[in-house]
Amino acid sequence: MTAVAGAGMATTMISTVLNAVPMPILWLEEVDRVVMANEAAEALFGDKLEGRLITGVLRHPDFHETLAACLAKGSKSVVRLALTTKAGAAQFDVHVSPTGHADGSVIAFEDQTALEQATAIRRDFVANVSHELRTPLTALVGFIETLRGAARDDAPARDRFLAIMEREAGRMIRLVSDLLSLSRVEAEEHRRPSDVVEMAGLLRSVMQTQRDQAEAAGVRLNLVAEGEPLKVRGDPDQLLQVFLNLTENGIKYGGSGGSLTYRVTRLAREPKLRGPAIVIEVADQGEGIDPIHLPRLTERFYRIDSHRSREKGGTGLGLAIVKHIVNRHRGRLRIESEPGKGSKFIVILPEA
């Protein structure tokens, strides 16, 4: 075998190995010339990278400083870079490893975007929970101090403060309960339920549970359902929670003197579910929601009016729980609303 043939075989083998690696990799020689790039690198930076100068591929000053320092010292290094990719902004740990031959180096790009996003979500979640708990706890501490001091012998003030303390403690209990529910739902989200649930019967149970609350708020509950049983494959407890949450929202924000209507229908084919589906609408006659808020309603702790929501006992987690339960059931959640025309929450689930 000639030396040329041997070199060609070695190059082919290296190329095969690099293409088997899902991480984008560039092989440089002569300090800054790309001599080899795997398929993941071409997907990141574009085709025909071989032969190009690295300055024409990646124009980030921090990278070039790291590359120069690594070649000068002959040691490995890593630098965090924010790059714009076809999928949008991304964070990469860029590993630079000198080869010790022909001023060469191997550059590997480790995508840290998902980790960064998870860290940001966790940080925001902790901050939100801390804020939600701090307010009622601060109020409780203040009232306790007052009851020990100035209001010790003031019976009317004591009763008023105790009522407020009870309300704030109840708010914390609801928040912790919703957090636990959200945690359980997320843990089970990838396990599809196997029970069969008849939706009209489940909604009648919801109406029975919420009837007193609805009457106190001046809201009528109505059910419109087709004659035949409409069934889905689902977890009855979780589906009950979905429509309890939607009902509580409708009663709180649907407007006194109005009505909350459940409508259950069968759809012969739902394109995104690729088959027949059961559609459950929960429609109120409230003041409606500005369309700018609709895409964010299912985010944790997102509120249109924070003060009003807290006054009504909301935790900001109800619709997030609904979204995750619907996802577990391989269904869809759609929200339709216009200011002054009420709101409609539509749950679409595959038919059993």
KOLGUFI-638712 format. One record per atom (N, C-alpha, C): residue number from 1; z, x, y. Coordinates in steps of 0.2 Angstrom, whole numbers, plus 5000, padded with zeros to 4 digits. Each point is the difference from the previous one (the first is absolute). Example, Ala and Ser with C-alpha at 12.3 -4.5 7.8 and 13.67 -1.06 7.14 Angstrom:
KOLGUFI-638712
k:up:east:north
1:5039:5066:4972
1:5000:4996:5006
1:5000:5004:5006
2:4996:4998:5005
2:5001:5004:5006
2:5003:4996:5005
end
This chain:
KOLGUFI-638712
k:up:east:north
1:5000:5004:4994
1:5000:4996:5006
1:5000:5004:5006
2:4996:4999:5005
2:4999:5004:5006
2:5006:4998:5005
3:5001:5005:5004
3:5006:4999:5005
3:4998:4994:5004
4:4994:4999:5002
4:4998:4994:5004
4:5002:4994:4997
5:4998:4999:4993
5:5001:4994:4996
5:5007:4999:5000
6:5004:5006:4998
6:5007:4999:5000
6:5004:4997:5006
7:4997:5003:5006
7:5003:4998:5006
7:4998:4992:5002
8:4994:4998:4998
8:4998:4993:5000
8:5004:4996:4996
9:5002:5002:4994
9:5004:4996:4996
9:5007:4999:5003
10:5003:5006:5002
10:5006:4999:5003
10:5001:4996:5006
11:4994:5000:5004
11:5000:4996:5006
11:5000:4992:4998
12:4996:4999:4995
12:5000:4993:4997
12:5006:4998:4998
13:5004:5004:4996
13:5006:4998:4997
13:5005:4999:5006
14:5000:5004:5005
14:5005:4999:5006
14:4999:4994:5003
15:4993:4998:5001
15:4998:4994:5003
15:5002:4994:4996
16:5000:5000:4994
16:5002:4995:4995
16:5008:4999:5001
17:5003:5005:5000
17:5008:5000:5001
17:5001:4997:5006
18:4997:5002:5006
18:5002:4998:5006
18:4998:4992:5001
19:4995:4998:4997
19:4998:4993:5000
19:5005:4996:4996
20:5003:5003:4996
20:5005:4996:4996
20:5006:4999:5003
21:5001:5003:5006
21:5006:5000:5004
21:4999:4994:5005
22:5005:4995:5000
22:4999:4995:5005
22:5001:5002:5007
23:5004:5005:5001
23:5001:5003:5007
23:4994:5003:5003
24:4998:4999:5006
24:4995:5004:5004
24:5001:5007:5000
25:4996:5004:4998
25:5000:5008:4999
25:4994:5003:5003
26:5001:5005:5005
26:4995:5004:5002
26:5001:5007:4998
27:4995:5004:4998
27:5000:5007:4999
27:4997:5004:5005
28:5003:5004:5004
28:4997:5004:5005
28:5000:5007:4998
29:4995:5004:5003
29:4999:5007:4999
29:4997:5002:5007
30:5001:5007:5001
30:4998:5003:5007
30:5004:4996:5005
31:5006:4999:4999
31:5005:4997:5004
31:4999:4993:5001
32:4994:4998:5002
32:4999:4993:5003
32:4994:4996:4997
33:4997:5003:4995
33:4994:4997:4997
33:5001:4996:4994
34:4998:4994:4999
34:5001:4995:4995
34:4995:5002:4994
35:5003:5003:4994
35:4995:5001:4995
35:5001:4995:4994
36:5005:4996:5000
36:5000:4995:4995
36:5005:4994:5003
37:4998:4994:4998
37:5004:4994:5002
37:5000:4995:4995
38:5005:4997:4998
38:5000:4995:4994
38:4998:4993:5003
39:4999:4996:4996
39:4998:4993:5002
39:5005:4997:5004
40:5006:5001:4999
40:5005:4996:5005
40:5000:5003:5007
41:4998:5007:5000
41:4999:5002:5007
41:4994:4998:5004
42:4995:4999:4996
42:4994:4997:5003
42:5001:4993:5002
43:5004:4996:4996
43:5002:4993:5002
43:5004:5000:5006
44:5004:5005:5001
44:5004:5001:5006
44:4996:5002:5006
45:4996:5005:4999
45:4997:5004:5006
45:4992:4999:5001
46:4997:4997:4994
46:4993:4999:5000
46:4996:5004:4995
47:4994:4999:4999
47:4996:5004:4995
47:4998:5007:5003
48:4997:5004:4996
48:4997:5006:5001
48:5005:5005:5004
49:5005:5001:4997
49:5005:5004:5004
49:4999:5007:4998
50:4997:5002:4994
50:4999:5007:4998
50:4996:5004:5005
51:5002:5005:5002
51:4996:5004:5005
51:5002:4999:5007
52:5004:4995:5002
52:5002:4999:5007
52:5006:5004:5001
53:5001:5001:5007
53:5006:5003:5002
53:5006:4995:5001
54:5006:5002:4998
54:5005:4995:5000
54:5001:4997:5007
55:4999:5004:5005
55:5001:4997:5007
55:4995:4994:5001
56:4995:5000:4996
56:4996:4994:5001
56:5002:4994:4996
57:5004:5001:4995
57:5003:4995:4996
57:5006:4997:5002
58:5005:5005:5002
58:5007:4998:5002
58:5001:5004:5007
59:5001:4996:5005
59:5001:5003:5007
59:5007:4999:5002
60:5005:5001:4996
60:5007:4999:5002
60:5003:5007:5001
61:5002:5001:5006
61:5003:5007:5002
61:5006:5002:4996
62:5004:4996:4998
62:5006:5001:4995
62:4997:5003:4994
63:4995:4997:4997
63:4997:5002:4994
63:4998:5008:5000
64:4996:5001:5006
64:4997:5006:5000
64:5005:5006:5002
65:5005:4998:5003
65:5006:5005:5001
65:5003:5001:4993
66:5001:4995:4996
66:5003:5001:4994
66:4996:5004:4995
67:4993:4999:5000
67:4995:5004:4996
67:5000:5007:5002
68:5000:5002:5006
68:5000:5007:5003
68:5006:5003:4998
69:5006:4997:5000
69:5007:5003:4999
69:5000:5001:4992
70:4998:4996:4996
70:5000:5000:4993
70:4996:5006:4998
71:4994:5001:5002
71:4995:5005:4998
71:5003:5007:5003
72:5003:5000:5005
72:5003:5006:5003
72:5006:5003:4996
73:5004:4995:4997
73:5006:5001:4997
73:4999:5001:4992
74:4994:4996:4998
74:4999:5000:4993
74:5005:4995:4996
75:5002:4995:5004
75:5005:4996:4997
75:4998:4993:5001
76:5003:4995:4995
76:4998:4993:5001
76:5004:4997:5006
77:4997:4994:5002
77:5004:4996:5005
77:4997:4993:5000
78:5004:4996:5003
78:4998:4993:5001
78:5001:4997:5007
79:4996:4996:5002
79:5001:4997:5007
79:4998:4993:4999
80:5004:4995:5004
80:4999:4993:5000
80:4995:4999:5006
81:4994:4996:4998
81:4995:4998:5005
81:4999:4993:5000
82:4998:4997:5006
82:4998:4993:5000
82:4993:5000:5001
83:4996:4997:4995
83:4993:5000:5000
83:4997:4993:5000
84:4994:5000:5003
84:4997:4993:5000
84:4995:5000:4994
85:5001:4995:4996
85:4995:5000:4994
85:4996:4993:5000
86:4996:4999:4995
86:4996:4994:5000
86:5005:4994:5000
87:5006:5001:4997
87:5004:4994:4999
87:5005:4999:5006
88:5000:5005:5005
88:5004:5000:5005
88:5004:5006:5001
89:5005:5000:5004
89:5005:5006:5001
89:5004:5001:4994
90:5000:5006:4998
90:5004:5002:4994
90:5004:5007:5002
91:5005:5001:4996
91:5004:5006:5000
91:4999:5004:4994
92:4999:5006:5001
92:4999:5005:4994
92:5004:5006:5001
93:5003:5002:4994
93:5003:5007:5000
93:4994:5004:4997
94:4998:5005:5004
94:4995:5005:4999
94:5003:5006:4997
95:4998:5002:4994
95:5003:5006:4997
95:4994:5005:5000
96:5002:5006:5003
96:4995:5006:5001
96:5003:5005:4995
97:4995:5002:4995
97:5002:5005:4995
97:4995:5006:5000
98:5001:5006:5003
98:4995:5005:5000
98:4999:5002:4993
99:4993:5002:4998
99:4998:5002:4994
99:5001:5007:4998
100:5000:5004:5006
100:5000:5007:4999
100:4993:5003:4999
101:4995:4996:5001
101:4993:5003:4998
101:4996:4998:5006
102:4996:5004:5003
102:4995:4999:5005
102:5003:4996:5006
103:5006:5001:5002
103:5003:4996:5005
103:5000:4993:4999
104:5001:4998:4994
104:4999:4993:4997
104:5007:4997:5000
105:4999:4993:5000
105:5006:4996:4999
105:4998:4993:4997
106:5005:4997:4997
106:4999:4993:4998
106:5005:4995:5004
107:4996:4995:5002
107:5004:4995:5005
107:5000:4994:4996
108:5006:4997:4999
108:5002:4994:4997
108:5003:4995:5004
109:4997:4994:5000
109:5003:4995:5005
109:5004:4994:4996
110:5006:5000:5001
110:5005:4995:4996
110:5001:4994:5005
111:4998:4995:4998
111:5000:4994:5004
111:5007:4997:5000
112:5004:5000:5006
112:5007:4998:5001
112:5000:4993:5004
113:4994:4997:5001
113:5000:4994:5004
113:5005:4994:4997
114:4999:4999:4993
114:5004:4995:4997
114:5008:5001:5001
115:5001:5007:4999
115:5008:5002:5000
115:5002:4999:5008
116:4996:5002:5004
116:5002:4999:5008
116:5001:4992:5001
117:4995:4996:4998
117:5001:4993:5001
117:5006:4997:4997
118:5001:5002:4993
118:5006:4998:4997
118:5007:5002:5004
119:5000:5006:5002
119:5005:5002:5004
119:5001:4996:5007
120:4995:4999:5003
120:5000:4996:5006
120:5002:4993:4999
121:4998:4997:4994
121:5002:4993:4998
121:5008:5000:4999
122:5002:5005:4996
122:5007:5000:4998
122:5004:5002:5007
123:4998:5004:5004
123:5003:5001:5006
123:5001:4994:5005
124:4994:4996:5000
124:5000:4994:5004
124:5005:4995:4997
125:5000:4999:4993
125:5003:4996:4997
125:5008:5001:5001
126:5002:5006:4999
126:5007:5002:5001
126:5002:4998:5008
127:4996:5002:5004
127:5001:4998:5007
127:5001:4993:5002
128:4995:4996:4997
128:5001:4993:5001
128:5006:4997:4997
129:5001:5002:4993
129:5006:4997:4997
129:5007:5002:5004
130:5000:5006:5002
130:5006:5002:5004
130:5000:4996:5007
131:4995:4999:5003
131:5000:4996:5006
131:5002:4993:4999
132:4998:4997:4994
132:5001:4993:4999
132:5008:4999:4998
133:5003:5005:4997
133:5007:5000:4998
133:5004:5002:5006
134:4998:5004:5004
134:5004:5003:5005
134:5002:4994:5005
135:4995:4996:5002
135:5002:4994:5005
135:5005:4996:4997
136:5000:4997:4994
136:5006:4995:4998
136:5006:5004:4999
137:5000:5006:4998
137:5006:5004:4999
137:5003:5002:5006
138:4996:5001:5005
138:5003:5002:5007
138:5004:4994:5003
139:4996:4994:4999
139:5003:4993:5002
139:5007:4999:4996
140:5000:5001:4994
140:5006:4999:4996
140:5006:5005:5002
141:4998:5006:5001
141:5005:5005:5002
141:5003:4997:5007
142:4996:4998:5005
142:5002:4998:5006
142:5004:4994:5000
143:4999:4995:4996
143:5004:4994:4999
143:5006:5002:4997
144:5000:5004:4995
144:5007:5002:4997
144:5004:5003:5005
145:4998:5005:5004
145:5004:5003:5005
145:5003:4995:5005
146:4995:4995:5002
146:5003:4995:5005
146:5005:4995:4997
147:4999:4998:4993
147:5005:4996:4997
147:5007:5004:4999
148:5000:5006:4999
148:5006:5004:5000
148:5003:5001:5007
149:4996:4999:5005
149:5003:5001:5007
149:5000:4994:5004
150:4996:4999:5004
150:5000:4995:5005
150:5000:4993:4997
151:4997:4999:4995
151:4999:4993:4997
151:5005:4999:4994
152:5005:5004:5000
152:5005:4999:4994
152:5003:4993:5000
153:5002:4998:5006
153:5003:4993:5000
153:4996:4995:5003
154:4994:5001:5000
154:4995:4995:5003
154:4997:4996:4995
155:5002:4995:4998
155:4997:4996:4994
155:4993:4998:5001
156:4998:4997:5005
156:4993:4998:5001
156:4995:5006:5000
157:5002:5006:5003
157:4996:5006:5000
157:5000:5002:4993
158:5006:5000:4997
158:5000:5003:4993
158:4995:4996:4995
159:5000:4994:5001
159:4996:4996:4996
159:4992:5001:5001
160:4999:5001:5007
160:4993:5001:5002
160:4998:5007:4997
161:5004:5005:5001
161:4998:5007:4998
161:4999:5000:4992
162:5005:4996:4997
162:4999:5000:4992
162:4994:4997:4998
163:4997:4995:5004
163:4994:4997:4998
163:4994:5004:5001
164:5000:5004:5005
164:4995:5005:5002
164:5000:5006:4994
165:5006:5002:4999
165:5001:5005:4994
165:4997:4998:4994
166:5002:4993:4998
166:4997:4998:4994
166:4992:4999:5000
167:4997:4999:5006
167:4993:5000:5000
167:4997:5007:4999
168:5003:5004:5004
168:4998:5007:4999
168:5000:5003:4993
169:5006:4999:4997
169:5001:5002:4993
169:4995:4997:4995
170:4999:4993:5002
170:4994:4997:4996
170:4994:5003:5001
171:4998:5002:5006
171:4994:5003:5001
171:4999:5007:4996
172:5006:5004:5000
172:4999:5006:4996
172:5000:4998:4992
173:5003:4995:4998
173:4999:4998:4993
173:4993:4999:4998
174:4997:4996:5005
174:4993:4998:4999
174:4995:5006:5000
175:5002:5004:5004
175:4995:5006:5001
175:5001:5005:4993
176:5006:5001:4998
176:5001:5003:4994
176:4997:4997:4994
177:5001:4993:5000
177:4997:4996:4994
177:4992:5001:5000
178:4997:5000:5006
178:4993:5000:5001
178:4997:5007:4998
179:5004:5005:5002
179:4999:5007:4998
179:5000:5001:4992
180:5005:4997:4997
180:5000:5001:4993
180:4994:4996:4997
181:4999:4994:5002
181:4994:4996:4998
181:4994:5004:5000
182:4999:5003:5006
182:4993:5004:5001
182:5000:5006:4995
183:5006:5003:4999
183:5000:5006:4996
183:4998:4998:4993
184:5003:4994:4997
184:4998:4998:4994
184:4993:4998:4999
185:4997:4996:5005
185:4993:4998:5000
185:4996:5006:5000
186:5001:5005:5004
186:4996:5006:5000
186:5000:5004:4993
187:5006:5000:4997
187:5001:5003:4993
187:4996:4997:4995
188:4999:4993:5001
188:4996:4996:4994
188:4993:4999:5002
189:4998:5003:5006
189:4993:4998:5003
189:4994:5001:4995
190:5001:5005:4996
190:4994:5002:4995
190:5001:4997:4993
191:5005:4996:4999
191:5001:4996:4994
191:4998:4993:5001
192:4994:4998:4997
192:4998:4993:5001
192:5004:4995:4996
193:5002:4995:5003
193:5004:4995:4997
193:4996:4996:4995
194:5004:4997:4995
194:4997:4997:4994
194:5001:4993:4999
195:5005:4997:5004
195:5002:4993:4999
195:4995:4995:5004
196:4999:4994:4998
196:4996:4995:5003
196:5004:4996:5004
197:4998:4999:5007
197:5004:4996:5005
197:4995:4994:5002
198:5003:4994:5000
198:4996:4995:5003
198:5002:4999:5008
199:4995:5001:5004
199:5002:5001:5007
199:5003:4994:5004
200:4997:4994:4998
200:5003:4994:5004
200:5007:4999:4998
201:5002:5001:4994
201:5007:4999:4998
201:5004:5005:5003
202:4998:5006:5001
202:5004:5006:5003
202:5001:4998:5008
203:4994:4997:5003
203:5001:4999:5007
203:5005:4994:5001
204:5000:4995:4995
204:5005:4995:5001
204:5007:5002:4999
205:5001:5006:4996
205:5007:5003:5000
205:5001:5003:5007
206:4995:5003:5003
206:5001:5003:5006
206:5002:4995:5006
207:4997:4994:5000
207:5001:4995:5004
207:5007:4997:4999
208:5002:5000:4994
208:5007:4997:4999
208:5005:5005:5002
209:4999:5006:4999
209:5005:5005:5003
209:5000:5001:5007
210:4995:4999:5004
210:4999:5001:5007
210:5001:4993:5004
211:5001:4994:4996
211:5000:4994:5004
211:5005:4999:5005
212:5006:5002:4999
212:5006:5000:5005
212:4998:5004:5006
213:4998:5006:4999
213:4998:5004:5005
213:4995:4998:5004
214:4995:4997:4997
214:4994:4997:5004
214:5002:4994:5004
215:5004:4995:4997
215:5003:4995:5004
215:5004:5002:5006
216:5004:5005:4999
216:5004:5002:5006
216:4996:5003:5005
217:4994:5002:4998
217:4995:5003:5005
217:4995:4995:5003
218:5000:4994:4997
218:4996:4995:5002
218:4993:5001:4997
219:4999:5003:4995
219:4993:5002:4997
219:5000:4996:4993
220:4994:4996:5000
220:4998:4996:4994
220:4997:5005:4995
221:5001:4999:4993
221:4997:5004:4995
221:4995:4996:4996
222:4994:5002:5000
222:4995:4995:4996
222:4996:5005:4995
223:4999:4997:4994
223:4996:5003:4995
223:4993:4996:4998
224:4995:5004:5001
224:4993:4997:4998
224:4998:5004:4994
225:4999:4997:4994
225:4998:5003:4994
225:4995:4996:4996
226:4995:5003:4997
226:4996:4997:4995
226:5004:4997:4994
227:4997:4995:4997
227:5003:4996:4995
227:5001:5005:4994
228:4996:5004:4998
228:5000:5004:4994
228:5005:5006:5001
229:5004:5002:4995
229:5004:5006:5001
229:4996:5006:5002
230:5003:5004:5005
230:4996:5006:5002
230:5005:5006:4998
231:4998:5004:4996
231:5004:5005:4997
231:4998:5007:5002
232:5005:5004:5001
232:4998:5008:5000
232:5005:5004:4996
233:4997:5006:4998
233:5005:5004:4996
233:5004:5004:5005
234:5007:4999:4999
234:5004:5003:5005
234:5007:5000:4998
235:5004:5003:5005
235:5007:5001:4999
235:5003:4994:5004
236:5003:4995:4997
236:5002:4994:5003
236:5005:5001:5006
237:5005:5005:4999
237:5005:5002:5005
237:4997:5003:5006
238:4995:5004:4999
238:4997:5004:5005
238:4995:4995:5004
239:4997:4996:4997
239:4996:4995:5003
239:5004:4995:5004
240:5006:4998:4997
240:5004:4996:5004
240:5003:5003:5006
241:5001:5007:5000
241:5002:5004:5006
241:4994:5000:5005
242:4994:5000:4998
242:4994:5000:5005
242:5000:4994:5004
243:5001:4994:4997
243:4999:4994:5003
243:5007:4998:5004
244:5005:5003:4997
244:5007:4999:5004
244:4999:5003:5007
245:4998:5007:5000
245:4999:5004:5006
245:4995:4996:5005
246:4994:4998:4997
246:4995:4997:5004
246:5003:4993:5003
247:5004:4997:4996
247:5003:4994:5003
247:5005:5001:5005
248:5004:5005:4999
248:5005:5001:5005
248:4997:5002:5007
249:4995:5004:4999
249:4996:5002:5006
249:4997:4994:5004
250:4997:4996:4996
250:4997:4994:5003
250:5006:4995:5003
251:5005:5000:4997
251:5006:4995:5003
251:5002:5004:5006
252:5001:5006:5000
252:5003:5004:5006
252:4995:5000:5006
253:4994:5001:4998
253:4995:5001:5006
253:4995:4994:5000
254:5001:4995:4996
254:4994:4995:5000
254:5001:4994:5005
255:5006:5000:5003
255:5001:4996:5006
255:5003:4993:4998
256:5006:4998:5003
256:5003:4994:4999
256:4996:4994:5001
257:5000:4995:4995
257:4996:4994:5001
257:4994:5001:4997
258:4998:5006:4997
258:4994:5001:4997
258:5000:4999:4992
259:4995:5003:4996
259:5001:4999:4993
259:4997:5007:4997
260:5002:5001:4994
260:4998:5005:4996
260:4997:4998:4994
261:4993:5001:4999
261:4996:4997:4995
261:4998:5006:4995
262:5002:4998:4993
262:4997:5004:4995
262:4994:4997:4997
263:4995:5004:4999
263:4994:4997:4997
263:4998:5005:4994
264:4999:4997:4994
264:4998:5004:4994
264:4993:4997:4998
265:4996:5005:4999
265:4993:4998:4998
265:4997:5005:4995
266:4995:4998:4996
266:4997:5005:4995
266:4993:5002:5003
267:4999:5007:5000
267:4994:5002:5002
267:4996:5003:4994
268:4994:4997:4999
268:4996:5002:4994
268:4999:5007:4999
269:4999:5003:5005
269:4999:5008:5000
269:5002:5003:5007
270:5004:5005:4999
270:5002:5004:5006
270:4997:5007:4999
271:4995:5001:5005
271:4996:5007:4999
271:5005:5006:4999
272:5005:5001:5004
272:5004:5006:4999
272:5004:5000:4994
273:5002:4994:4997
273:5004:5000:4994
273:4995:4999:4994
274:4994:4999:5001
274:4995:5000:4995
274:5001:4995:4995
275:5002:4994:5002
275:5002:4994:4996
275:5003:4995:5003
276:5001:4994:4996
276:5004:4994:5003
276:5007:5002:5003
277:5002:4997:5005
277:5006:5001:5004
277:5003:4994:5002
278:5007:5000:5001
278:5004:4995:5003
278:5002:5002:5007
279:4998:4996:5005
279:5001:5001:5007
279:5006:4996:5002
280:5005:5003:5003
280:5006:4997:5002
280:5001:5001:5008
281:4999:4995:5004
281:5001:5001:5007
281:5007:4997:5002
282:5003:5004:5005
282:5006:4997:5003
282:4998:5000:5008
283:5000:4994:5002
283:4997:4999:5007
283:5006:4997:5005
284:5001:5003:5005
284:5005:4997:5005
284:4996:4998:5006
285:5004:4996:5005
285:4997:4998:5006
285:5004:5003:5006
286:5002:5006:4999
286:5003:5004:5005
286:4996:5002:5006
287:5002:5005:5004
287:4997:5002:5005
287:4994:5005:4999
288:5000:5002:4994
288:4994:5005:4998
288:5002:5007:5001
289:4995:5004:4998
289:5001:5008:5001
289:4994:5003:5003
290:5001:5004:5005
290:4994:5003:5003
290:4997:5005:4995
291:4993:4999:4999
291:4997:5004:4995
291:5001:5008:5000
292:5002:5002:5005
292:5002:5008:5001
292:5005:5001:4995
293:5005:4996:4998
293:5005:5001:4996
293:4999:4999:4992
294:4995:4996:4999
294:4998:4999:4993
294:5000:5005:4995
295:4996:5006:5002
295:5000:5005:4995
295:5006:5004:4998
296:5005:4999:5004
296:5007:5004:4999
296:5005:4995:4998
297:4999:4994:4999
297:5006:4996:4998
297:5003:5001:4994
298:4997:5003:4995
298:5003:5002:4994
298:5003:5007:5000
299:5000:5004:5005
299:5003:5006:5001
299:5008:4999:5000
300:5003:5005:4997
300:5008:4999:5000
300:5002:5001:5007
301:5005:4995:5002
301:5003:5000:5006
301:4996:4998:5006
302:4994:4998:4999
302:4995:4998:5005
302:5002:4993:5002
303:5001:5000:5007
303:5002:4993:5003
303:4996:4999:5006
304:4998:4994:5001
304:4996:4998:5006
304:5005:5000:5006
305:5006:4996:4999
305:5005:5000:5005
305:5007:5002:4996
306:5002:5006:5001
306:5006:5003:4997
306:5006:4996:5001
307:5001:4998:5006
307:5006:4997:5002
307:5000:4993:4997
308:4995:4996:5000
308:5000:4993:4998
308:5000:5001:4992
309:4997:5005:4997
309:5001:5000:4993
309:5007:5001:4997
310:5003:5005:5004
310:5007:5001:4998
310:5005:4994:5002
311:4998:4997:5005
311:5004:4994:5002
311:5000:4995:4994
312:4994:4999:4997
312:4999:4995:4994
312:5002:5003:4994
313:5003:5006:4999
313:5002:5003:4994
313:4995:5004:4996
314:4994:5001:5003
314:4995:5004:4997
314:5001:5007:4999
315:4998:5003:4994
315:5001:5007:4999
315:4994:5005:5001
316:4994:4996:5001
316:4994:5004:5001
316:4997:5002:4993
317:5003:4998:4995
317:4997:5003:4993
317:4997:4994:4996
318:5001:4994:5002
318:4997:4994:4996
318:4993:5000:4998
319:4996:5002:5005
319:4992:5000:4998
319:4999:5006:4997
320:5003:5006:5000
320:4999:5006:4997
320:5001:4998:4992
321:5006:4997:4999
321:5001:4998:4993
321:4995:4995:4997
322:4998:4996:5004
322:4994:4995:4998
322:4994:5004:4998
323:4998:5005:5004
323:4994:5004:4999
323:5001:5004:4993
324:5005:5003:4999
324:5001:5004:4994
324:5000:4995:4994
325:5003:4995:5000
325:5000:4995:4994
325:4993:4998:4999
326:4996:4998:5005
326:4993:4997:4999
326:4996:5006:4997
327:5001:5006:5003
327:4997:5006:4997
327:5001:5001:4992
328:5007:4999:4999
328:5001:5000:4992
328:4997:4995:4996
329:4998:4994:5003
329:4997:4995:4996
329:4992:5001:5001
330:4998:5005:5003
330:4993:5001:5000
330:4997:4995:5005
331:5003:4998:5005
331:4998:4994:5004
331:4998:5003:5007
332:4999:4995:5005
332:4999:5002:5006
332:5004:4996:5005
333:5002:5003:5006
333:5003:4996:5005
333:4996:5000:5006
334:4999:4994:5003
334:4996:5000:5006
334:5004:4996:5005
335:5000:5002:5007
335:5004:4996:5005
335:4995:4998:5005
336:5000:4994:5002
336:4995:4997:5005
336:5005:4997:5005
337:4998:5001:5007
337:5004:4997:5005
337:4997:5001:5007
338:5001:4995:5004
338:4998:5001:5007
338:5005:4997:5004
339:5001:5003:5006
339:5006:4997:5005
339:4999:4993:5001
340:5005:4996:4999
340:5000:4993:5002
340:4997:4996:4994
341:4998:5003:4994
341:4997:4996:4995
341:5003:5001:4993
342:5006:5003:5000
342:5004:5001:4994
342:4998:5006:4996
343:5003:5001:4994
343:4998:5006:4996
343:4999:4997:4993
344:4996:5004:4996
344:4999:4998:4993
344:5000:5006:4996
345:5005:5000:4995
345:5000:5006:4996
345:4997:4998:4993
346:4995:5004:4998
346:4996:4998:4994
346:5001:5005:4995
347:5003:4998:4994
347:5001:5004:4994
347:4995:4998:4995
348:4996:5005:4997
348:4994:4999:4996
348:5002:5004:4993
349:5001:4996:4995
349:5002:5003:4993
349:4995:4999:4995
350:4999:5005:4995
350:4996:4998:4995
350:5002:4994:4995
351:4996:4996:4998
351:5002:4994:4996
351:5002:5003:4993
352:5005:4997:4997
352:5002:5002:4993
352:4995:4997:4995
end
